[in-house]
Amino acid sequence: MKFSLFLNSRKRPTLLKSFLFSVLTSTKNKKEIEVLVRYDDDDKETEEALEYAKFSYDLNLVPIKGSRPKNLNASNNETVRVSSGENVFVCNDDIQILTKDWDETALRKIEEYKKEKNISDD
């Protein structure tokens, strides 16, 4: 897995679906990404939006349901622990990815940076 996109969402199903759709339409190699969505166990709106997206969008979607965390950092830490991507992006449900083939561009830029800074994958 090349990329893990993760975000927290709470009771904003329209924004969440819009974000997920933007990932779907702008990503070239969908099999190389996972989208992890952390939501609270009392949030039925987000749960329903994720169920819809799982059946409607061709994405590797990983819902993470849990009790409401103390703060956003605790939630982010919980989510990143289960991610499997080599590169992790923290997102919000109120953004849209508009750059076509962003994943290929990001990989190219990461590789250029590693080469410039003499960073190996070992």
Secondary structure, DSSP 8 states (H G I E B T S, - for coil): --EEEEEE--S-HHHHHHHHHHHHHH-S-GGGEEEEEEEETT-HHHHHHHHHHHHHS-S-EEEEEES--SSHHHHHHHHHHT---SEEEE--TT----STTHHHHHHHHHHHHHHHHT----
